[in-house]
Amino acid sequence: MKGNYSERIDLLVARMKVMEEDIDKEIELLKQYYLEAGNLMSESQNYFLNGIQSGPIAKSYLLTRRGIEVIGEEVIPIPSFIDSVIRFANYPKRKIEVLVALAKHLEKIEESRT
């Protein structure tokens, strides 16, 4: 088994870096889309973000015009909320899974407007 192992591994590292950059771009886009979705809501509207958390503590996250609301806590700005959710998804595959969940919520929000 001969081969240039270093070059192949370097190629994997380079592709992983490109993937992580793509993930970061999608995160920034989702922040903008969520901000827009929240801004389009009236003061009385909200959207329940279920399925985002992976820990044992269950919280109710509501997307509102003011940001992400959690009962009994202060309103979380949407970009901070998304950064926090992504921070806990500490490897690329999990980050993509979280992005998929967030994207599905956006689709449901858009469907509810039609």
Disulfide bonds with the S-S distance in Angstrom:
none
